[in-house]
C-alpha cells in the first residue's frame, strides 16, 4: 500500500520513478544485497565487490549528474534541497526498483549537515564537494573508553599550536575506521571549562597523521568497529567546525541527524529482510508450524509499526519541528525488534544454525542468518544504548523524574 504524501511529494515520486526506469543499468539490481539492515560480513563483501562493477560506476555517475548524491543538502552546496517527504519518497522508489541509493556514509548524513549549519562559507566550499564526489570518507571520533554513553566525558585533548590543532587521546567503537580517510573528532580544548563546554569539533585527516587504527574483533569474527589512538594528530585550525570550544553545539547537530535521519524509512530494509526469512521458512517447510507462523506474523507487525512510527516522525520533520523523543523511540523500536528477529532466524535454522557457513560450505564463513543473529545484539548498544533511550523516553516524553545519581 502506498500512502499519498501530498501533491508535491507525489509529483516527485512520478519524476523519480521515470528517471530510475531510464537511468538504471539493467544488471544493477543483481549485483548485491543493497538493503541488509546491518552492513557487515557477507553483505559488505558483496557490496564492495559490486562497487567495482562497471554498472555500479555508471549508476554512480548518473546519480551525480542528477544531484541524487547528498540530495537532501541545499542546492547551493551541491544537493537538491529535498525535504523529509521527498527523501522518504526517494528511498521508497529506489527500494521498489531494487537499486542502490549512492550514499556517502557519515560524510553525507553526519558531517555534511554539521558543516552546512555551523561551518563558514570557506569550510562549506572546501569540505562538502569532497564528500559528494567520494574523495573524503568519514568515521566518527566521539566515544571514548570508560565513558559509555556519556558523550561529554571527553578526555581526548586538542592543543592549539600556531595555525594547527594537535590532538592526543583515544576513541573507540568507530564504525568503518579502516576504510575512512577522515575522522571527525570531539576533543577537549579548554580543560578549565565545564564538562559540556571547552570542546571542539575537528575534521582530521587519517593517513600519515599519527593515528593508529586497531580493529575490534566481534562475535562474527569480523571487525567493523575499531579503536583509534591519536598521538599528536594534526589538523589546520580551519578544520575546526563551529569555532574553538563550541564543539558540543556542533555535536548535537550531528547526533540529531544520526538518531532521526533514517527513522522514517528504516522499515524498508527490515521489510525486505522479513520476506527473505519467509522465503527461507518456505524452503525449509516450516510455514505450517503454528508457532513459526505466529512469530513471523509478530515480526511483520513490528515492521509495519516501524513504518507508521516513521511516518509520524516524518510529519514532525515536514512541519519543521525538531524531533524529540520520537528519534529515541524509533532507535529503541528497531534495535529491540531486530534482536528478537535474529533469534527467530536462528531458530528456523535449527541444528544447522550451530555450524558456521552456508549449508553448501559448512565450517566456512558465517551464513546470513547467523550474522543477523550475532550482529543484531550490537544494535541495542551502538548509537545510544537501549537503557539510555528508555531514559530519554521516560524523562522527555512521559515526564518521569530522572534516576537518582549513583553515589
Secondary structure by P-SEA (a helix, b strand, c coil): ccccccaaaaaaaaaaaaaaaaccccccccccccccccccaaaaaaaaaaaacaaaaaaaaaaaaacccccccccccccccccaaaaaaaaaaaaaacccccccccccccaaaaaaacccaaaaaccaaaaaaccbbbbbcccccccccccccccbbbbbcccbbbbbbccccccccccccccbbbbbccccccccccbbbbbcccccccbbbbbbbccccccccbbbbbcccccccccccccccaaaaaaaaaaaaaacccccccaaaaaaaaaaaaaaaaaacccccaaaaaaaaaaaaaaaaaaaaaaaaaaaaaacccccaaaaaaaaaaaaaaaaaaaaaaaaaccccccccccccccccccaaaaaaaaaaacccccccaaaaaaaaaccccccccccccc
